[in-house]
Amino acid sequence: MKAQKNRYIFTILDRRWKAACRPGRYRPRYRAKGGARMSGPASEASGVLPRPAQTATSIILGSLALLIFGIQPLLYAAFVGESLIEPDRLGLLSAAEVIAIAIGSSLAIPALKHASVMTIAGMAVLLVAAANYFQTLYGSADMLFAFRMVAGLGSGFLVGIAGMAIAATRRVGQWAAAYLLAQATSQFLHLQCFALFWPAPTSKELLLSLAIAGAAMLAGLPFLPRRLGAGTATETPTETETGSDRGTTRPDAMGIRWLAVMFLFVGGVLTIWAYAGVWLESENVSAPAAATILSSSLAGQAVGAFAACLIPSSRHDRLRLAATTLLLLLSAGAWFAWPGSAIAAAGFGIWWLSSVPVLSSILSDADPRRAALPYAPAAQLAGIAIIPTIAGFLFAARDVELVLVSGCAAIALGLLLGLARRPRWIAAWFKEALRGAGGDR
């Protein structure tokens, strides 16, 4: 009887140990000489983790590199008003710049293996400042796409450096939330300067501000970490040597499903934001009022990002995503009904950045191997590049408001795809609708 009881106890302990060692549950740290606990890319290259001040500097430079997204509605409206581009090509312009940012961030990872962080960041800062400045001098319609893509490429390198610095820290979640908050805050302050001092800026004034911000980033280069090696913060020496890192495995069906949700959700939100300035102008909202409205939306984004930093992930993340997405759609509808309402625009910003961080938490929970998590930025950038482009080509020539409605439809479809227990019925519904349309003909 006692031997049977001991066998039962050992069986339970063995099951618990195997469950604790599943991928994503147990990630041992390793120690360097002197007993310092280390992990991540920085530890491989330099033997020490980047200091908090170095990580914060990387985040600040990465946030300043994305200032374009804060003034994007004003800049695109200025491009249209100065006859530099047609409204139906704004989606293509946004896609070109986002693709350039994605390419730059991808190239930063191998580049950091062969050069110091300061060298890569210095070249990227000069690229951003020069592209924005020379566009003010030679800002013709023919060179519009070229300048924006060159600036996007430099911004992408800075974004990649910020991402590598965050991945090298022990508290990845907190630093990632801080990066999101820094983006929203810097974009709000930048746009607020125009609302107070230049209520109706031209495209040259907007681009000159980006060039000045790029030149100011040179002051932060000495405070960057020296080296950021390759790899991820979850790697261990055994995984690297044997090639059995779970990041090399393919995402499963659930992981791909939530990547598709990210693609639709983020792409839909950025469709609304990219065309907001042109839409406000079509609704006869004055330029100073439009700047104030967009500033209130950016302030709401900062509040939403700060709230996301304070709320930890839990098993109720799906319910939280459903609630914040419904509130996001309601605030977007209120903004469409009252274009001059700064409160509705602020609500849209709050629920926007309250919803996006939840998607990463759900993706980590839905795919225990975390094979899909490295593809999350690619899925979001693909949505930002593709969905606004398609919406612009289909609806911008008819009515700009239809572009915003299509963005809401993409958000709703993403929520439906994520929360449906059996998403196959969505495809079946589309097939039945197509058959019905064919029968009517």
C-alpha positions as CSV (number, residue, x, y, z in Angstrom):
1,M,0.0,0.0,0.0
2,K,2.8,2.4,0.9
3,A,4.7,1.6,-2.3
4,Q,1.6,2.2,-4.4
5,K,1.1,5.6,-2.7
6,N,4.8,6.6,-3.4
7,R,4.4,5.5,-7.0
8,Y,1.4,7.8,-7.3
9,I,3.2,10.7,-5.8
10,F,6.2,10.3,-8.1
11,T,3.8,10.1,-11.1
12,I,2.1,13.4,-10.2
13,L,5.5,15.1,-9.6
14,D,6.8,13.8,-13.0
15,R,3.7,15.2,-14.8
16,R,4.1,18.6,-13.1
17,W,7.8,18.8,-14.0
18,K,7.0,17.9,-17.7
19,A,4.3,20.5,-17.8
20,A,6.6,23.2,-16.3
21,C,9.3,22.4,-19.0
22,R,6.9,22.8,-22.0
23,P,8.1,25.4,-24.5
24,G,7.1,28.9,-23.3
25,R,6.7,27.8,-19.7
26,Y,10.3,27.2,-18.6
27,R,13.1,29.4,-20.0
28,P,16.3,29.0,-17.9
29,R,18.7,31.8,-17.6
30,Y,22.4,31.3,-17.8
31,R,25.2,33.1,-15.9
32,A,28.3,34.8,-17.2
33,K,31.6,35.0,-15.4
34,G,31.1,36.7,-12.1
35,G,27.6,35.3,-11.6
36,A,25.7,38.0,-13.5
37,R,22.5,36.5,-14.9
38,M,22.2,37.1,-18.6
39,S,19.9,36.5,-21.6
40,G,19.2,37.8,-25.0
41,P,21.2,39.3,-27.9
42,A,23.1,41.9,-26.0
43,S,24.5,39.2,-23.6
44,E,25.9,37.2,-26.5
45,A,27.8,40.1,-28.0
46,S,29.0,42.2,-25.1
47,G,28.7,39.9,-22.0
48,V,26.4,42.4,-20.2
49,L,22.8,43.4,-20.5
50,P,22.2,46.9,-21.8
51,R,21.7,49.4,-18.9
52,P,18.2,50.9,-18.5
53,A,19.5,54.3,-19.7
54,Q,20.8,52.7,-22.9
55,T,17.5,50.9,-23.5
56,A,15.5,54.1,-22.8
57,T,17.7,55.9,-25.3
58,S,17.1,53.3,-28.0
59,I,13.3,53.6,-27.3
60,I,13.5,57.4,-27.6
61,L,15.3,57.3,-30.9
62,G,12.9,54.7,-32.2
63,S,10.0,56.8,-31.2
64,L,11.3,59.9,-32.8
65,A,11.9,57.9,-36.0
66,L,8.1,57.3,-36.2
67,L,7.0,60.9,-35.7
68,I,5.7,60.7,-39.3
69,F,2.7,58.7,-38.1
70,G,1.6,61.5,-35.8
71,I,1.5,64.2,-38.5
72,Q,0.6,61.8,-41.3
73,P,-3.0,63.1,-41.7
74,L,-1.8,66.7,-41.9
75,L,1.1,65.9,-44.2
76,Y,-1.1,63.9,-46.6
77,A,-3.8,66.6,-46.6
78,A,-1.0,69.1,-47.4
79,F,0.2,66.9,-50.3
80,V,-3.3,66.8,-51.7
81,G,-3.9,70.5,-51.2
82,E,-0.6,71.3,-53.0
83,S,-1.5,69.0,-55.9
84,L,1.4,66.8,-55.3
85,I,-0.7,63.6,-55.2
86,E,-4.2,62.5,-55.8
87,P,-6.4,61.3,-52.9
88,D,-6.8,57.8,-54.3
89,R,-2.9,57.3,-54.3
90,L,-2.5,58.2,-50.6
91,G,-2.9,54.5,-49.6
92,L,-0.1,53.6,-52.1
93,L,2.2,56.3,-50.6
94,S,1.5,55.1,-47.1
95,A,2.2,51.5,-48.1
96,A,5.5,52.5,-49.8
97,E,6.7,54.2,-46.6
98,V,5.6,51.4,-44.3
99,I,7.2,48.8,-46.5
100,A,10.5,50.8,-46.4
101,I,10.2,50.9,-42.6
102,A,9.7,47.1,-42.5
103,I,12.7,46.5,-44.8
104,G,14.9,48.8,-42.7
105,S,13.9,47.1,-39.4
106,S,14.6,43.7,-41.0
107,L,18.0,44.8,-42.3
108,A,19.0,46.2,-38.9
109,I,19.2,42.7,-37.4
110,P,22.0,41.3,-39.6
111,A,23.7,44.7,-39.8
112,L,24.1,44.8,-36.0
113,K,26.2,41.6,-36.2
114,H,28.9,43.3,-38.1
115,A,28.9,47.0,-36.9
116,S,28.4,48.9,-33.7
117,V,25.0,50.2,-32.7
118,M,26.3,53.8,-32.8
119,T,27.5,53.4,-36.4
120,I,24.2,51.9,-37.7
121,A,22.1,54.5,-35.8
122,G,24.2,57.4,-36.9
123,M,23.8,56.4,-40.6
124,A,20.1,55.9,-40.1
125,V,19.7,59.3,-38.4
126,L,21.5,61.1,-41.2
127,L,19.4,59.3,-43.8
128,V,16.2,60.4,-42.1
129,A,17.2,64.0,-41.6
130,A,18.6,64.3,-45.2
131,A,15.6,62.8,-46.9
132,N,13.2,65.0,-45.0
133,Y,15.3,68.2,-45.5
134,F,16.0,67.7,-49.2
135,Q,12.3,67.0,-49.8
136,T,11.6,70.5,-48.7
137,L,14.0,71.7,-51.5
138,Y,13.1,69.3,-54.3
139,G,9.6,68.3,-53.2
140,S,8.1,67.7,-56.6
141,A,5.4,65.1,-57.3
142,D,7.9,62.9,-59.2
143,M,10.2,62.6,-56.2
144,L,7.5,62.2,-53.5
145,F,7.6,58.4,-53.3
146,A,11.4,58.3,-53.5
147,F,12.0,60.7,-50.6
148,R,9.4,59.0,-48.4
149,M,10.8,55.6,-49.0
150,V,14.4,56.7,-48.2
151,A,13.2,58.4,-45.0
152,G,11.2,55.2,-44.1
153,L,14.3,53.0,-44.7
154,G,16.3,55.1,-42.2
155,S,13.5,55.1,-39.7
156,G,13.3,51.3,-40.0
157,F,16.9,50.9,-38.9
158,L,16.2,52.9,-35.8
159,V,13.0,50.9,-35.1
160,G,15.0,47.7,-35.5
161,I,17.6,48.9,-33.0
162,A,14.9,49.8,-30.5
163,G,13.4,46.3,-30.9
164,M,16.7,44.6,-30.4
165,A,17.4,46.6,-27.3
166,I,14.0,45.7,-25.9
167,A,14.6,42.0,-26.7
168,A,17.8,42.1,-24.7
169,T,16.2,43.1,-21.5
170,R,14.7,40.9,-18.8
171,R,11.3,42.6,-18.7
172,V,10.4,42.6,-22.3
173,G,6.7,43.3,-21.7
174,Q,7.2,46.4,-19.7
175,W,9.8,47.9,-22.1
176,A,7.6,47.1,-25.1
177,A,4.7,48.9,-23.4
178,A,7.0,51.8,-22.6
179,Y,8.0,52.0,-26.3
180,L,4.3,52.2,-27.3
181,L,3.7,54.9,-24.8
182,A,6.8,56.9,-25.9
183,Q,5.5,56.8,-29.5
184,A,2.1,58.1,-28.6
185,T,3.5,60.8,-26.3
186,S,6.1,62.1,-28.8
187,Q,3.6,62.1,-31.7
188,F,1.1,64.0,-29.5
189,L,3.6,66.7,-28.5
190,H,4.8,67.1,-32.0
191,L,1.3,67.6,-33.4
192,Q,0.4,69.9,-30.5
193,C,3.3,72.2,-31.5
194,F,1.7,72.7,-34.9
195,A,-1.8,73.2,-33.3
196,L,-0.4,76.0,-31.1
197,F,2.2,77.7,-33.3
198,W,1.4,76.7,-37.0
199,P,-2.3,76.1,-37.2
200,A,-2.2,75.6,-41.0
201,P,1.2,74.1,-41.8
202,T,2.4,73.5,-45.4
203,S,4.1,70.2,-46.4
204,K,7.5,72.0,-46.3
205,E,7.0,73.1,-42.7
206,L,5.9,69.6,-41.6
207,L,8.9,68.0,-43.4
208,L,11.3,70.5,-41.9
209,S,10.1,69.6,-38.4
210,L,10.9,65.9,-39.2
211,A,14.4,66.9,-40.4
212,I,15.0,68.9,-37.2
213,A,13.9,66.0,-35.1
214,G,16.2,63.8,-37.0
215,A,19.2,66.1,-36.5
216,A,18.4,66.3,-32.8
217,M,18.6,62.5,-32.5
218,L,22.4,62.8,-33.1
219,A,22.7,63.9,-29.4
220,G,21.5,60.5,-28.2
221,L,24.0,58.4,-30.1
222,P,26.7,58.3,-27.4
223,F,24.1,56.8,-24.9
224,L,23.2,53.8,-27.0
225,P,24.6,50.3,-26.1
226,R,27.8,49.4,-27.9
227,R,26.7,46.1,-29.3
228,L,23.4,44.2,-29.8
229,G,24.0,40.7,-31.1
230,A,21.7,38.3,-32.9
231,G,19.0,36.2,-31.3
232,T,16.1,36.7,-29.0
233,A,15.6,37.2,-25.4
234,T,14.3,33.6,-24.9
235,E,17.3,31.8,-26.4
236,T,19.6,29.7,-24.3
237,P,23.0,28.3,-25.2
238,T,21.6,24.8,-25.7
239,E,18.9,26.0,-28.0
240,T,21.3,28.0,-30.1
241,E,23.9,25.3,-30.5
242,T,21.5,22.5,-31.3
243,G,19.3,24.6,-33.6
244,S,16.2,23.5,-31.7
245,D,15.0,27.0,-31.0
246,R,11.2,27.1,-31.0
247,G,11.3,30.3,-33.1
248,T,12.4,28.1,-36.1
249,T,9.2,26.0,-36.0
250,R,6.3,26.9,-38.1
251,P,3.2,28.6,-36.5
252,D,0.3,26.3,-36.0
253,A,-3.3,27.0,-37.2
254,M,-4.2,29.0,-34.1
255,G,-1.1,31.1,-34.4
256,I,-1.8,31.8,-38.1
257,R,-5.4,32.7,-37.2
258,W,-4.4,35.4,-34.7
259,L,-1.7,36.7,-37.1
260,A,-4.6,37.2,-39.6
261,V,-6.5,39.0,-36.8
262,M,-3.5,41.4,-36.3
263,F,-3.3,42.0,-40.0
264,L,-7.0,43.0,-40.3
265,F,-7.2,44.9,-37.0
266,V,-4.1,47.1,-37.3
267,G,-4.6,47.6,-41.0
268,G,-8.2,48.7,-40.4
269,V,-7.2,51.2,-37.7
270,L,-4.4,52.7,-39.7
271,T,-6.8,53.0,-42.7
272,I,-8.9,55.4,-40.6
273,W,-6.0,57.3,-39.3
274,A,-4.2,57.7,-42.6
275,Y,-7.3,59.2,-44.3
276,A,-8.5,61.2,-41.2
277,G,-6.9,64.5,-42.4
278,V,-8.3,64.3,-45.9
279,W,-11.7,63.3,-44.5
280,L,-11.8,66.3,-42.1
281,E,-10.9,68.6,-44.9
282,S,-13.8,67.1,-47.0
283,E,-16.1,67.8,-44.1
284,N,-15.2,71.5,-44.2
285,V,-13.3,71.3,-40.9
286,S,-10.7,74.1,-40.8
287,A,-7.0,73.3,-40.6
288,P,-6.6,74.7,-37.0
289,A,-9.6,72.7,-35.8
290,A,-8.3,69.6,-37.6
291,A,-5.0,69.9,-35.9
292,T,-6.7,70.2,-32.5
293,I,-8.9,67.2,-33.2
294,L,-6.0,65.0,-34.3
295,S,-4.0,66.2,-31.2
296,S,-6.8,65.1,-29.0
297,S,-6.8,61.7,-30.7
298,L,-3.0,61.4,-30.1
299,A,-3.5,62.3,-26.4
300,G,-6.1,59.6,-26.2
301,Q,-3.6,57.1,-27.7
302,A,-1.1,58.1,-25.0
303,V,-3.8,57.4,-22.3
304,G,-4.7,54.1,-23.9
305,A,-1.0,53.0,-24.1
306,F,-0.5,54.0,-20.4
307,A,-3.5,52.0,-19.3
308,A,-2.2,49.0,-21.3
309,C,1.0,49.2,-19.3
310,L,-0.8,49.0,-16.0
311,I,-3.2,46.1,-16.9
312,P,-1.4,42.7,-16.9
313,S,-2.4,39.9,-19.2
314,S,-4.8,37.3,-17.9
315,R,-7.2,34.6,-19.0
316,H,-9.8,37.2,-19.7
317,D,-7.8,38.8,-22.6
318,R,-10.3,37.7,-25.2
319,L,-13.2,39.3,-23.3
320,R,-11.1,42.4,-22.9
321,L,-10.3,42.5,-26.6
322,A,-14.0,42.2,-27.4
323,A,-15.0,45.0,-25.1
324,T,-12.2,47.5,-26.2
325,T,-12.9,46.7,-29.9
326,L,-16.6,47.4,-29.6
327,L,-15.8,50.6,-27.8
328,L,-13.3,51.5,-30.6
329,L,-16.0,50.9,-33.2
330,L,-18.6,53.0,-31.3
331,S,-16.1,55.9,-30.9
332,A,-15.3,55.7,-34.6
333,G,-19.0,55.9,-35.4
334,A,-19.4,58.8,-33.1
335,W,-16.5,60.6,-34.8
336,F,-18.0,59.9,-38.3
337,A,-21.3,61.4,-37.1
338,W,-19.6,64.5,-35.5
339,P,-16.4,65.2,-37.4
340,G,-15.6,68.2,-35.3
341,S,-15.8,66.4,-32.0
342,A,-12.5,66.2,-30.3
343,I,-14.0,64.0,-27.6
344,A,-14.9,61.3,-30.1
345,A,-11.5,61.5,-31.7
346,A,-9.9,61.1,-28.2
347,G,-12.1,58.1,-27.5
348,F,-11.0,56.6,-30.8
349,G,-7.3,57.0,-29.8
350,I,-7.9,55.6,-26.3
351,W,-9.5,52.4,-27.4
352,W,-7.1,52.0,-30.3
353,L,-4.0,51.6,-28.2
354,S,-5.9,49.8,-25.4
355,S,-6.8,47.1,-27.9
356,V,-3.6,46.5,-29.9
357,P,-1.4,45.3,-26.9
358,V,-4.0,42.7,-26.0
359,L,-3.4,41.0,-29.4
360,S,0.2,40.1,-28.6
361,S,-0.9,38.6,-25.2
362,I,-3.6,36.5,-26.9
363,L,-1.1,35.4,-29.6
364,S,1.3,34.2,-26.9
365,D,-1.5,32.4,-25.1
366,A,-3.0,30.8,-28.2
367,D,0.3,29.5,-29.5
368,P,2.2,28.0,-26.5
369,R,5.3,27.3,-28.6
370,R,5.4,31.0,-29.5
371,A,6.3,30.1,-33.0
372,A,3.9,32.8,-34.4
373,L,5.1,35.6,-32.1
374,P,8.1,36.6,-34.1
375,Y,5.8,37.1,-37.1
376,A,3.6,39.6,-35.3
377,P,5.4,42.8,-36.5
378,A,5.4,41.5,-40.0
379,A,1.6,40.8,-39.9
380,Q,0.9,44.3,-38.5
381,L,3.1,46.1,-41.1
382,A,1.6,44.0,-43.9
383,G,-1.9,45.1,-42.7
384,I,-0.8,48.8,-42.5
385,A,0.7,48.5,-46.1
386,I,-2.0,46.6,-47.8
387,I,-5.4,47.4,-46.4
388,P,-5.2,51.3,-46.7
389,T,-3.9,50.8,-50.2
390,I,-6.8,48.6,-51.3
391,A,-9.4,50.9,-49.5
392,G,-7.9,53.9,-51.2
393,F,-8.0,52.4,-54.7
394,L,-11.6,51.2,-54.2
395,F,-13.3,54.1,-52.5
396,A,-11.2,57.3,-52.3
397,A,-12.3,58.5,-55.7
398,R,-16.0,58.1,-54.8
399,D,-16.1,59.3,-51.2
400,V,-13.4,59.4,-48.5
401,E,-15.8,58.4,-45.8
402,L,-16.2,55.1,-47.5
403,V,-12.5,54.5,-46.9
404,L,-13.1,55.0,-43.2
405,V,-16.0,52.7,-43.2
406,S,-14.0,50.0,-44.9
407,G,-11.4,50.4,-42.1
408,C,-14.1,49.7,-39.5
409,A,-15.2,46.7,-41.5
410,A,-11.7,45.3,-41.4
411,I,-11.6,45.8,-37.6
412,A,-14.9,44.0,-37.1
413,L,-13.9,41.1,-39.4
414,G,-10.7,40.7,-37.4
415,L,-12.6,40.5,-34.2
416,L,-15.1,38.1,-35.7
417,L,-12.2,35.9,-37.0
418,G,-10.5,35.9,-33.6
419,L,-13.5,35.1,-31.4
420,A,-15.4,32.7,-33.6
421,R,-15.0,29.2,-32.2
422,R,-15.1,27.6,-35.7
423,P,-14.1,30.2,-38.3
424,R,-14.9,27.9,-41.1
425,W,-18.5,29.0,-41.1
426,I,-17.2,32.5,-42.3
427,A,-15.9,31.0,-45.5
428,A,-19.1,28.9,-45.9
429,W,-21.2,32.1,-45.5
430,F,-19.2,33.8,-48.2
431,K,-19.7,30.8,-50.5
432,E,-23.4,30.8,-49.9
433,A,-23.6,34.6,-50.6
434,L,-21.7,34.1,-53.9
435,R,-24.0,31.3,-54.9
436,G,-27.0,33.4,-54.1
437,A,-25.6,36.3,-56.2
438,G,-25.0,34.0,-59.1
439,G,-28.5,32.6,-58.8
440,D,-30.0,36.0,-58.9
441,R,-28.2,36.8,-62.1
